[in-house]
Amino acid sequence: MKNPNGLLAAGGDLSVPRLLEAYRRGVFPWYSAAEPILWWSPDPRMVLHCDELKVSRSLAKNARNKGYEVRVDTAFERVLAGCADRQEGTWLGRAMRAAYLALHQAGYAHCFETWRGPDLVGGLYGVALGRMFYGESMFSRATDASKVALVALVQELKGRGFPLIDCQMHTPLLASLGGREIPRRAFLRALAPLVNYSEPTGKWSRVAS
């Protein structure tokens, strides 16, 4: 593909310091096994303002009636595996999973898990830096399970004073939940003050119910 939208650089490594510096600048890694590490900052950028989340009647009903329980940061490696076990998740190879696990162990990456009884049926993970949350990937093995995790994430972020989720690129699912595209310049302006908040790192526990 010639001139792919938002491709900035190739190479480097996936160390925790490099990843944090990239996210601080609105850049994220995304590549397949046959490629070098590729670094992206697309224009426009898909974002979800926490105050703009759209919860349909069917989603609210399923959240109440499907027997789901949302947990936070209790099964990070299993959420990574769930996200990788999808056709679209082939980019989430061993090196990427190890990198995000290292970010989780350093207190920057978090997961929201949807459980039904003993079964992990959906979830998502992303990176928190200051008061900015970067959504990375999500998966679902039951009706609306990933959406339920996203609703819980938004509740949590609002409780912590996070106004914005980076969704990277447009998908119909994210658009249906209130995500929208904004110019990269506007995204970087919004990002700049948020990443400079001094927020404690470490595992999160559920604040919102």
C-alpha positions as CSV (number, residue, x, y, z in Angstrom):
1,M,0.0,0.0,0.0
2,K,1.5,3.4,-1.1
3,N,1.4,6.3,1.4
4,P,-0.6,4.5,4.1
5,N,-2.6,7.0,6.2
6,G,-0.6,7.9,9.3
7,L,2.5,5.8,8.9
8,L,5.4,7.8,10.5
9,A,8.3,5.4,11.0
10,A,9.6,1.9,11.0
11,G,12.0,0.1,13.3
12,G,13.0,0.7,17.0
13,D,11.8,-1.5,19.8
14,L,8.8,-2.1,22.0
15,S,10.4,-1.2,25.4
16,V,8.3,0.4,28.0
17,P,10.1,3.8,27.8
18,R,9.8,3.9,24.0
19,L,6.1,3.0,24.1
20,L,5.3,5.6,26.7
21,E,7.1,8.3,24.7
22,A,5.2,7.3,21.5
23,Y,1.8,7.4,23.3
24,R,2.7,10.7,24.8
25,R,3.0,12.0,21.2
26,G,-0.1,10.3,19.9
27,V,1.8,7.5,18.1
28,F,1.1,3.7,18.4
29,P,2.7,0.5,17.0
30,W,0.8,-1.7,14.6
31,Y,2.5,-4.2,12.3
32,S,2.3,-7.9,11.2
33,A,4.8,-10.6,11.8
34,A,6.5,-10.1,8.4
35,E,7.1,-6.4,8.9
36,P,9.4,-4.3,11.0
37,I,7.8,-2.4,13.9
38,L,5.6,0.3,12.3
39,W,4.5,3.5,14.1
40,W,1.3,5.3,13.3
41,S,-0.6,8.5,13.9
42,P,-3.6,8.5,11.5
43,D,-5.4,11.6,10.3
44,P,-8.3,11.8,11.0
45,R,-8.2,10.1,14.4
46,M,-11.1,8.1,15.9
47,V,-11.9,9.2,19.5
48,L,-14.7,8.6,22.0
49,H,-15.4,11.4,24.4
50,C,-16.6,9.8,27.6
51,D,-19.6,12.2,27.8
52,E,-20.7,11.1,24.3
53,L,-21.0,7.3,24.8
54,K,-24.2,6.0,23.3
55,V,-25.8,3.0,25.1
56,S,-28.6,1.5,23.1
57,R,-31.7,0.0,24.8
58,S,-30.6,-3.5,23.6
59,L,-27.1,-3.0,25.1
60,A,-28.5,-1.8,28.4
61,K,-30.9,-4.7,28.5
62,N,-28.1,-7.3,27.8
63,A,-25.9,-5.7,30.4
64,R,-28.6,-6.2,33.0
65,N,-30.0,-9.6,31.9
66,K,-27.1,-11.7,30.5
67,G,-25.5,-12.4,33.9
68,Y,-22.4,-10.4,33.1
69,E,-19.9,-9.2,35.7
70,V,-17.1,-6.7,34.8
71,R,-13.7,-7.0,36.5
72,V,-10.7,-4.8,36.1
73,D,-7.0,-5.9,35.8
74,T,-7.6,-9.5,37.0
75,A,-6.8,-11.4,33.8
76,F,-4.7,-9.2,31.6
77,E,-2.8,-12.0,29.7
78,R,-6.2,-13.8,29.0
79,V,-7.6,-10.5,27.6
80,L,-4.5,-10.2,25.3
81,A,-5.0,-13.8,24.2
82,G,-8.7,-13.1,23.5
83,C,-7.9,-10.0,21.4
84,A,-5.2,-12.0,19.5
85,D,-7.6,-14.9,18.8
86,R,-9.5,-13.0,16.1
87,Q,-8.9,-12.5,12.3
88,E,-8.4,-8.8,12.9
89,G,-6.0,-9.5,15.8
90,T,-3.3,-11.2,13.8
91,W,-1.1,-8.1,14.4
92,L,-1.1,-8.9,18.1
93,G,1.9,-11.2,17.9
94,R,4.1,-12.6,20.7
95,A,6.3,-9.5,20.8
96,M,3.3,-7.1,21.0
97,R,1.7,-9.2,23.7
98,A,4.9,-9.2,25.7
99,A,5.2,-5.4,25.3
100,Y,1.7,-4.7,26.6
101,L,2.1,-7.2,29.4
102,A,5.3,-5.2,30.4
103,L,3.2,-2.0,30.3
104,H,0.6,-3.7,32.5
105,Q,3.2,-4.8,35.0
106,A,4.6,-1.3,35.0
107,G,1.1,0.0,35.9
108,Y,0.2,1.7,32.6
109,A,-1.9,-0.8,30.7
110,H,-5.3,-2.0,32.0
111,C,-7.9,-4.4,31.0
112,F,-11.7,-4.6,31.5
113,E,-13.1,-8.1,31.5
114,T,-16.6,-9.3,31.0
115,W,-17.3,-12.5,32.9
116,R,-20.3,-14.8,32.9
117,G,-19.9,-17.2,35.8
118,P,-16.4,-18.8,35.5
119,D,-16.1,-17.8,31.8
120,L,-14.3,-14.8,30.4
121,V,-16.6,-13.9,27.5
122,G,-15.2,-10.5,26.4
123,G,-13.0,-7.6,27.2
124,L,-10.7,-4.9,26.2
125,Y,-7.3,-3.4,27.1
126,G,-5.5,-0.1,26.6
127,V,-3.0,2.3,28.0
128,A,-3.5,5.0,30.6
129,L,-1.1,7.9,30.5
130,G,-1.8,10.9,32.7
131,R,-5.6,11.3,32.2
132,M,-5.6,10.0,28.6
133,F,-6.7,6.5,27.8
134,Y,-5.6,4.8,24.6
135,G,-7.9,1.9,23.6
136,E,-6.0,-0.9,21.9
137,S,-8.2,-3.9,21.2
138,M,-11.3,-5.7,22.3
139,F,-12.9,-9.1,21.8
140,S,-16.3,-10.8,22.4
141,R,-17.4,-14.4,22.7
142,A,-21.0,-13.6,23.8
143,T,-23.6,-11.0,22.8
144,D,-22.4,-7.4,23.6
145,A,-19.7,-8.7,25.9
146,S,-17.1,-6.3,24.6
147,K,-19.5,-3.4,24.6
148,V,-20.3,-4.1,28.3
149,A,-16.6,-3.9,29.0
150,L,-16.4,-0.6,27.2
151,V,-19.4,0.9,29.1
152,A,-17.6,-0.1,32.3
153,L,-14.4,1.5,31.1
154,V,-16.2,4.8,30.3
155,Q,-17.8,4.8,33.8
156,E,-14.4,4.2,35.3
157,L,-12.7,6.9,33.3
158,K,-15.3,9.5,34.1
159,G,-14.9,8.7,37.8
160,R,-11.1,9.2,37.4
161,G,-11.4,12.5,35.5
162,F,-10.4,11.0,32.1
163,P,-12.5,12.8,29.4
164,L,-11.3,11.0,26.2
165,I,-10.5,7.6,24.7
166,D,-8.3,7.2,21.7
167,C,-9.9,4.7,19.4
168,Q,-7.2,5.1,16.7
169,M,-9.1,4.3,13.5
170,H,-12.8,4.3,12.4
171,T,-14.9,1.2,12.9
172,P,-18.7,0.9,12.6
173,L,-18.8,-0.6,16.1
174,L,-17.1,2.4,17.7
175,A,-19.2,4.8,15.6
176,S,-22.4,3.1,16.9
177,L,-21.2,3.7,20.5
178,G,-20.5,7.4,19.9
179,G,-17.0,7.4,18.6
180,R,-16.2,10.0,15.9
181,E,-13.3,11.2,13.8
182,I,-11.5,14.4,14.5
183,P,-8.5,16.0,12.7
184,R,-5.1,14.7,13.9
185,R,-4.2,18.3,14.9
186,A,-7.2,18.6,17.1
187,F,-6.4,15.2,18.7
188,L,-2.9,16.3,19.5
189,R,-4.1,19.5,21.0
190,A,-6.5,17.6,23.3
191,L,-3.8,15.1,24.1
192,A,-1.1,17.5,25.2
193,P,-2.5,18.6,28.6
194,L,-4.0,15.2,29.4
195,V,-0.8,13.2,29.3
196,N,0.9,15.6,31.7
197,Y,-1.4,14.9,34.7
198,S,0.4,13.2,37.5
199,E,-1.7,10.2,38.0
200,P,-0.6,7.2,40.1
201,T,0.3,4.0,38.2
202,G,-0.6,0.5,39.2
203,K,-3.5,-1.9,38.9
204,W,-6.9,-0.4,38.9
205,S,-9.8,-1.7,40.9
206,R,-13.4,-1.1,39.9
207,V,-14.8,2.3,41.0
208,A,-18.0,2.4,39.0
209,S,-20.7,-0.2,39.1
